[in-house]
Amino acid sequence: MLSRTKTLRPMEQRNERSDERTDFAELLVEIARGDEFALATFYDATVRRVFGLILRILGDSGAAEETALDVYLDVWKKSSSYDPDRGRAIAWLLTIARNRAIDRLRSVGFRR
């Protein structure tokens, strides 16, 4: 069960339309502090894009699902390494997803 250290409303329900960059960056700060609810919110807001990218690279939905879970495990472990001065949080996330998918593709290729 996810603990709620603070209440976050889904992005589409917020009264103020904040910049995506700020919202995702704030979520990554909370994730780095161990906030599981922030990770769930981040996941819900980004999983379609992550899964879509991985699926295009791998071409297999089962492998894409597993790889997407690996991506969010990386987010949980490495969120403190995100630097907003170097780019948007979504770009950071999609880079992780792309790299994971390519690593998976290479490992499968080497096995064949």
N, C-alpha and C positions, 0 to 999 in steps of 0.2 A: 504494500500500500504506500502511496506517495505521501510524504509529509508536506504540509503546507506551512512554510515558514513565513510567507507573505502571500497575499491574494493578488493574483494577476488575472485580469480579464483577457479573453482572446482579443487579438489585435483588431479584429473588425468591430468589436463592441466598445472599444475605448472611445471616450468622448473627444479627446484630442487626437487628431490624425498625426501621430509622430512619424518621423522619418524612419524607414525600415532599418537603416544603418544604426540608429540609436537604439531602437527596440531590440534588435538582435544582439548588439554589442552589450546592452544591459543584461540580457538573458545570459550571455556567455560569462559575464562577471558573476552572476548568481550561480551559474553552474559550477564555476571554479570554486565557489564557496561551499559546494556540496548540496545545492538546492535541487532536489529531485523534481519538484513541481516545475521549476524553470526549465529543466531538461525536457519534461513532457510537453511544455508549452512550445519550446523551440522545435521539438520533434514534430508536433502537430502542424506547425507553421511551415515547415521546410521539407517534410518527408516526400511529398509529391515530386518536387524538383530533384531531390537526391535520387529517389528511386528511378525516375525517368532517365536521368543521365546515366546511371549505372546500367539500366536495362538496354539503352542504346549501345553501350559499349560491349556488354556481355551477350546480349541477345537471348538470355534465358531468365525467366522470371524467378525461378527458385534460387538460382545463384545470385540474382539481383537483390532478392529479399535478404539473404544471408549477408551479403556484402553491405547492404544498407545498415543492418544491425551492427556490423563491425564499425561502420563509420560513426554511428552514434556512441558506441563504446569509446572510440577515439575522442569524440567531442567531450565525453564525460572525463576522460583522463587528461586531455590536453587543452582544455578550454582556457587555462591560465596562459597559454602561449599565444593566444590571439592578441594582436596589436592593432587597434583601430587606426593608427597612423599609417599602417601599411596597406590598408584596403578594407572593403566592406566585409562584414561577417559572413554574408551569403557567399561571397567569392572564396573566403577562407574555407567554408564548409564544402563547397563544390570542388575545390581543389583536393581536399581530403578524399571526397567521394571518387573523383576521377582517378586519383593515384591508387586508391584501394581496388577499384575496378580493373585498372591496368595490371596491377600486381596479381589479381586473381586470374585474369586472362593469360598472363604469362605463365603462372604456375600450372594452369590447366594445359596450356600448349606444350609445356615441358614434359608433362605426364603422358601425352599422346604419342 
